[in-house]
């Protein structure tokens, strides 16, 4: 991606709302929920962690894509930071407060969570909120994006691709298939960012024509699943390609809105799951750590339907009574300063 590439959306760049992204977001959270709440074995091979890697890859691709799309609109830095943090922090802090009321933690651990660096060495991630590592990676990316916005937005045209390649090289050098540490995991976010840059460049029309080829959607889905496979034990060399394949998969879905999978992903049920996905994510492990997830193997899984029912109820309330209020506040921050509408919000 060249520094001189245009920051104006090319025809068909997808600046309008894309229902398929809601579906991708829903599939992402459903994959994570299955990873943590249900056993998954095929031929005796445990696949839960592999499914989780698949879900989180989609999670980060969407986030990198949508945040970079916002950067290219060049909002005021203060407005950008306030809007992003208001969408993530309040619900996360409320969840943490309730969890720590039941399971107290030390001051160092609490600060690392509240300031979103618990995933950095020495890691302070503790159950039942160890899944907050992804929020740490996410918020750290927000800060990088804000820095780029403050310094020079055009720099992202070369910096984000360079960082993506650097992290891939770092993972190869350290032979890391997956990690919760930012410099081993931010490549998925950066691949999504590079997808946004491509879709806002003069090259997108030609690329989109190539992505519209028949059979490419299932091929890329199979490739992404292969790249997400986590062998036990061992290293999956295909994992180094995961960010690139995941970005290509999402791009192909957007380039083929009439594809059967794209149409399924654009359905209303998945749209609702996408709407409450952030709350589902932050609350599922804390709820599973209560009586709802206790007992021996049989008892625990007999309780799963009740756990899911409570989880969706909590997520609904959290989304529409807490998140939505702060989201409305976020929309008012810097209102009237944008020249163009904000892009579709994605996974936070």
N, C-alpha and C positions, 0 to 999 in steps of 0.2 A: 504494500500500500504506500503510495507516494505522498510526500508532504504536500504536494501541490494538488492532491485530489480534492474535488469539490465537496463541500460540506452541505450542499443542497440535495435533498432526496432526489434520486433519479426516478424516472417514471416507473411505477410498480415497486418502489422501494419499501412499501408497506408502512407508510407513516400513519395510515388509517388503522383502526382497531382490527386486529387479526384474531378471530375466534379460536383458531387452531392453537394459539399460544396458551389460551385458558386450558385447553385439553392437555397440552404438554405439561403445564404446571400441575394439573390434577394427577396425571400419571406419575409425575415426580413424587408427590406427597404420598400417593397410594403405594408406590414402591418402597418408600421409606417406612411407612406404617407396617407393611408386610414384613420388611426386614427385621423390625424390632419386636413385632407382636406374634408372628406365626412362624412355624418351622418350614423350611423349604429345602428339600433334598431330592435329587434326581440320580438314581443309580447309586445311592449311598454317598453322593458328593454334596456337601453342604453349600448351598447357593445364597444364603441370606446376605452375606457381606457383598457378594457380587451384585445382587439386586439393589442393595443400598448404594453401591458405587454408580450403578446405572441411573438411579433416581437423582443422586446428588449432581451427577454430570449435567442432566437436563436442568436441574435447579439453577446451577451456576451459569450455564449457557444463557438461559433466559435473563438472568439478572445482569450479566455483563452486557448483553445486547440492549436491554431496555435502559440501563443507566447511561451507556454510551450514547444512545439516541437522545437522551436528555442533555448530555454534555454538548452535543453538536448544535443544540438550540441556544447555547451560551446564556443560560440564566445567570442572575447575580449569584456570587459565591454564597453569600449568607442565606439566600433563598433556597439554593440547592441543598446546602447542608441541613438547614432546618427542616425542609420537606422530607429528606431521606431519614433523618433521625426520628422525626415525629411519627413516621410510619413503622419504625422498628422498635425503638427504645421503650416507650411506655408499656406496651403489652409484655415485653420481655422482662422489664423490671418488676411489674406486678406479679408475674409468674415466679420470679426469683424470690420476691419477698415472701410469698406464701410457702414456697418450698423451704426457704431458710427458717421460717417460723417452725416448721416441723422437723427439719434436719439442719441445725445450725452449722455454719462454717466459720473458719477463721477470717480475720480482717484482710489478710493478703489475698486469700481466695476470693472473698467478696469483691474487693476492688478490681481484681483481674476480670471478673465477670461483668461488673458494672461498667468498666471502661473497655471491655471487649478485647482483652489481650490474653485471656486464659488459655488459648490454644498455642501460645508461643512458649518456647523453652525458657525456664523449666515449667512445663505445663501444670496448670492447677485445675484441670477438669476433674470434676467429681460427680458421681451419680447422685440423683437422677437427672442432672442437667449437663451431663458430659456431651450431649448432642449440640450444645450451644457453641461448640467449636465452629460450626458453619456460620453462625451469626457473627462471630469474631472475624472470620475471613471476609464476610460480606461488609461489615462496617469498616474494616481496614481498607477495602477496595473503595468504599465511599470517600475515605479520607484522601486516597491517592487521586481519585477523580476530582475532588474539590481542589487539591493542589494544582492539578493540571488546568483546571478552570481558572484558578487565580493567576497562574503563571502565563500559560499560553495554550489555548484549546487546540490549536493546530499541531502542537507537539504530539498529541495522542495518535496522529496518523502514522508516525514512525515509532513512538515509544511503546504503545501497546503491542504491536507485532513483535518488536524487539524483546520485550519482556516475556511474551509467550514463548518464543524460541529459546530464550535464556532459561526459563523454568523447565522446559522440556529437556534441555541439555543437562540441567542440574539433576533432574530426576533420573536421566539415563546414567549420569556419572555416579549417583548414589544408589542406583538400582532400586528405586522406589516405585512400587505399583500404585499405592494410595497412601495418603497421609492426611492428618488434620492440621499439620503445620503449614502456615500460609505459603511459604516459598516452595513447598512441594505440592500445593493444591490449587493455587490461584490460576493455573493454566486454563482450567475450565472457564473461569470468569473472563479471562483475557481472550479466549477463543470466541466467546459470545460478544465481547467488545469488538473484536476484529470482524465478526459477522456484521455488526451494525455499521462499521466503517465501510465494508464492502457494499452494503445495501444503500449507503449514502454516497457512493462514488459513481463515476461515469462508467465503471466497468459492470455495474450490476445488471443492466439489460442483457448483455452478452452472457454473463454467468447464469442468470435466471433461465435463459433459453436452454442452457446445458442441463440445468437442474430439473427441467420439465420433462426429461426423458422417461419413458415408461419403464417401470420395474426398478427405478432407482430408490424409491421409498423403502420397500421391503429389503432391498440389498443393504442399504445403509443401516436399517434397524438391526439386521442380523450382525453386521459389522460392529455396531455399537455394543451389542450384547457380548460379542466376542472380546471386544476391547475392555469391557467391564468385568470380565471373569477374573476371579481371584482364586488362584490355585492354592491348595492346602497340602503341603507347603510349597513354596516356590515363587517364581516371578513370572508374570505374564508380559512378555515383550510388547504385545499389542497394546498394552495399557498406555504406552507413550503416545499412541495415536488417538487415544480416547477424546481429548478436547477437540481435535480437528474433525473426527468422524461425527461427534455429537453436534458440532456447529453445522456441519454439512447436512445432517439429518433434519435439524430444525429448519434450515434454509430451504431444503427440498419440500418440506411440508408447506411452507409459506409460498413456494413457487408453484405448488400444485394444489390449490384450494379445492379443486373438484375431485381429488383423489379420495377413494373410499375411506382411508384412514384419516385424512384431513377432515372429512365431513363428520366422521364419528367423534373425533376430538373436539369438534366445534359444537357438540350437543349441549343442551341446557343442564343436564345432570353434572357433567364434568365442569361446566362453568360455575356451578354452585360450589363444588368441591374446591375449585381453584380459589374462589372468593374466601373460603374459610381455611385455606391451606396453611397460612402462616400460624394461625391459632392451633390447628391440628398438630403442626410441627412442634411448637414450643410446649404444648401440654401433654403430648402422648406418653412420654416417658415418666414425667412426674405422676400422672394418674396411674400408670402401670406399677409404680412403686408403692401404691396404697393397697388396701384390702382388695381392690378390684383386680390386682395382678398377683395376689398371694396364693399360697397353697402348693400342693404337689403338682406334678405335670398334668394329671387328669383334671384336678380342680381348677388349676390356672386356666387351662384352655376352655373349660366349661364356662368360665366367667368372661371369656373374650367378647361374646356378643354384648353383654352388659357393659363391659369396658368401652367398647366402640360406641354404644348408645350414649353413655355419659360423655365420652370424648367429643362426639359431634355436638352434643347439647352445649357443653362448655365452649367449644369452638364457635358455635353460632352466637352465643352471648358475648364472648370476647370480641368477635369480629364486628358485630352490629351495635354493641353498647360501649365498647372501649375503643377498638381500632378505628371504627368509622368516625367517632367524634374527633380523634386526633388527626385522622386523614382529612376531615373537613377543615380542621385548623391548619393543616399543612397546605391545603389548597388556597387558603386565604393568605398564607405567607407569601409576600411578593406578588399578590394579585395585581393584575394590570400592568406588570412589567414585561410579560412575555408578548412577543409579537406573533407567536404561533401557538396552537393548542399543545398541551403536554401529551406525550405519547402514552400508549396503553401501559398501565402498571403491571408489573410481573411479580415473580417470586421475590420476596424481600430477602 
